[in-house]
């Protein structure tokens, strides 16, 4: 194992630890000391890789964006109908949330606390949000061509996000109430729910006669 690989593994380990701390405490309450303890390293080592909490936050957010956005871009560029792409995007989005558990609640909390902070991080590299703009263009084009129902795009986005995110925001009570505390049963539910999200979105977006 070379030094570069070792450094990358350490950076990823620190980013994972920082994500857990940010989710648990929020950005403001989290400290570099908390993150060092979670990562099982000293402050000196942490500062060698990431000098500031802000840089760590950027890296945590970038990790999520790198997982989600390029894959959305690839789906949009594929051959296939709008509905085929919708199904794949729903599956990708749910899988992303499951890969980064707790992240939706953290992002919503940060958006309510300091939205400008999150916007600044996101817009540091405008190239990264191109897939989002392409997705918006895909929706608007299909509306213009009559393949899906015409409406303000905010209704499409808010409906999709509500369907996709809400169960994860209330995971603990849902698991306790409906699955007797069985986490595996909740995971199966979210996997099966993909199909229902697609069906609901199809019904919502189907052109009106």
C-alpha positions in Angstrom: 0.0 0.0 0.0 1.6 3.3 -1.1 1.5 6.6 0.9 -1.0 8.2 -1.5 -3.5 5.3 -0.9 -2.9 5.5 2.8 -3.6 9.2 2.8 -6.8 8.8 0.8 -8.0 6.1 3.2 -7.3 8.3 6.2 -9.0 11.3 4.5 -12.1 9.2 3.8 -12.1 7.9 7.4 -12.0 11.4 8.7 -14.8 12.6 6.4 -17.0 9.6 7.5 -16.4 10.5 11.1 -17.1 14.2 10.5 -20.4 13.3 8.7 -21.5 11.3 11.8 -20.6 14.1 14.1 -22.3 16.8 12.0 -25.4 14.6 11.8 -25.5 14.1 15.5 -24.6 17.6 16.7 -25.1 19.9 13.8 -22.5 22.1 12.2 -22.3 24.8 14.9 -22.2 22.5 17.9 -19.7 20.1 16.4 -16.0 20.7 17.2 -12.8 19.5 15.6 -12.1 17.7 18.9 -15.4 15.8 18.6 -14.4 14.8 15.0 -10.9 13.7 16.1 -12.4 11.5 18.9 -14.9 10.0 16.5 -12.2 9.3 13.9 -9.9 7.8 16.6 -7.1 10.1 15.9 -5.4 13.1 17.6 -6.0 16.7 16.9 -2.6 17.1 15.3 -3.4 14.4 12.8 -6.8 15.8 12.0 -5.3 19.3 11.4 -2.7 17.8 9.1 -5.5 16.6 6.8 -8.2 19.2 7.4 -7.2 22.5 9.0 -10.7 23.8 9.6 -14.2 22.6 10.4 -15.4 24.5 7.3 -13.1 22.5 5.0 -14.4 19.3 6.6 -18.0 20.3 6.0 -17.2 21.1 2.4 -15.6 17.6 2.0 -18.6 15.9 3.6 -21.0 17.7 1.4 -18.8 17.1 -1.7 -18.7 13.4 -0.9 -22.5 13.3 -1.1 -22.6 15.4 -4.3 -20.0 13.2 -5.9 -22.1 10.1 -5.2 -25.4 11.5 -6.4 -24.9 14.1 -9.1 -22.6 12.4 -11.7 -25.0 9.4 -11.6 -28.0 11.6 -12.2 -26.1 13.1 -15.2 -25.4 9.6 -16.6 -29.1 8.6 -16.3 -30.2 11.8 -18.1 -27.8 11.1 -21.0 -29.0 7.5 -21.4 -31.4 6.5 -24.1 -35.0 5.9 -22.9 -38.2 7.6 -22.0 -38.8 10.2 -19.3 -40.5 7.5 -17.2 -37.5 5.1 -17.5 -35.2 7.9 -16.3 -37.6 8.8 -13.5 -37.6 5.3 -12.2 -33.8 5.1 -12.2 -33.5 8.6 -10.5 -35.9 7.5 -7.8 -33.9 4.4 -7.1 -30.6 6.3 -7.1 -31.9 8.9 -4.7 -33.3 6.4 -2.2 -30.0 4.4 -2.4 -28.1 7.6 -1.8 -30.1 8.4 1.3 -29.6 4.8 2.6 -25.8 5.1 1.9 -25.6 8.4 3.9 -28.1 7.8 6.7 -29.2 10.8 8.7 -28.0 13.2 6.0 -31.4 14.5 4.9 -32.2 15.6 8.5 -28.8 17.3 8.8 -29.2 19.1 5.4 -32.7 20.3 6.3 -31.4 21.5 9.7 -28.5 23.4 8.1 -30.9 24.9 5.4 -33.1 26.3 8.2 -30.2 27.5 10.3 -27.9 29.1 7.7 -29.0 28.5 4.1 -26.3 30.8 2.7 -23.6 28.6 4.2 -24.9 25.6 2.2 -25.4 27.6 -1.0 -21.8 28.9 -0.8 -20.5 25.3 -0.4 -22.6 24.1 -3.3 -21.7 26.9 -5.6 -18.0 26.7 -5.0 -17.9 24.5 -8.0 -20.7 25.4 -10.4 -19.7 22.5 -12.7 -21.0 20.0 -10.1 -24.5 21.2 -10.3 -24.8 20.8 -14.0 -26.7 17.5 -13.7 -29.3 19.3 -11.6 -29.8 21.9 -14.4 -29.9 19.1 -17.0 -32.6 17.4 -14.9 -34.6 20.6 -14.8 -34.2 21.0 -18.6 -35.4 17.4 -19.1 -38.6 18.0 -17.0 -39.3 21.3 -18.8 -38.7 19.9 -22.2 -41.1 17.0 -21.6 -43.7 19.5 -20.3 -43.4 21.6 -23.4 -43.7 18.5 -25.7 -46.8 17.4 -23.8 -45.4 14.1 -22.5 -45.9 15.2 -18.9 -48.3 17.6 -17.2 -47.4 21.3 -17.3 -46.9 22.9 -13.9 -44.4 25.1 -12.0 -41.3 23.0 -11.5 -41.3 23.7 -7.8 -44.3 21.4 -7.5 -42.5 18.6 -9.2 -39.4 19.0 -7.0 -41.3 19.4 -3.7 -43.5 16.5 -4.4 -40.6 14.2 -5.3 -38.5 15.3 -2.3 -41.4 14.9 0.1 -42.1 11.3 -1.1 -38.4 10.3 -1.1 -37.2 12.0 2.1 -40.1 12.0 4.6 -39.8 8.3 5.8 -36.1 8.7 6.6 -36.8 11.9 8.6 -39.2 9.9 10.8 -37.4 6.5 10.6 -37.4 5.8 14.3 -41.1 6.3 15.0 -42.0 4.5 11.7 -39.8 1.6 12.6 -41.2 1.4 16.1 -44.9 1.8 15.1 -45.1 -0.3 12.0 -42.1 -2.7 12.1 -41.8 -3.5 15.8 -38.4 -1.8 15.9 -37.0 -4.1 13.2 -34.5 -2.0 11.2 -34.3 -4.6 8.4 -38.0 -4.4 7.9 -37.8 -0.7 7.5 -35.0 -1.1 5.0 -37.2 -3.5 3.0 -40.0 -1.0 3.2 -37.9 1.8 1.7 -36.7 -0.5 -1.0 -40.3 -1.6 -1.9 -41.4 2.1 -1.6 -39.4 3.0 -4.7 -42.0 1.4 -6.9 -44.8 3.4 -5.2 -42.9 6.7 -5.5 -42.6 6.1 -9.2 -46.3 5.2 -9.5 -47.4 8.3 -7.5 -45.1 10.6 -9.6 -46.4 9.1 -12.8 -50.0 9.7 -11.7 -49.1 13.2 -10.6 -47.2 14.1 -13.9 -49.4 12.3 -16.4 -50.9 14.8 -18.9 -54.4 15.8 -18.2 -57.0 15.2 -20.9 
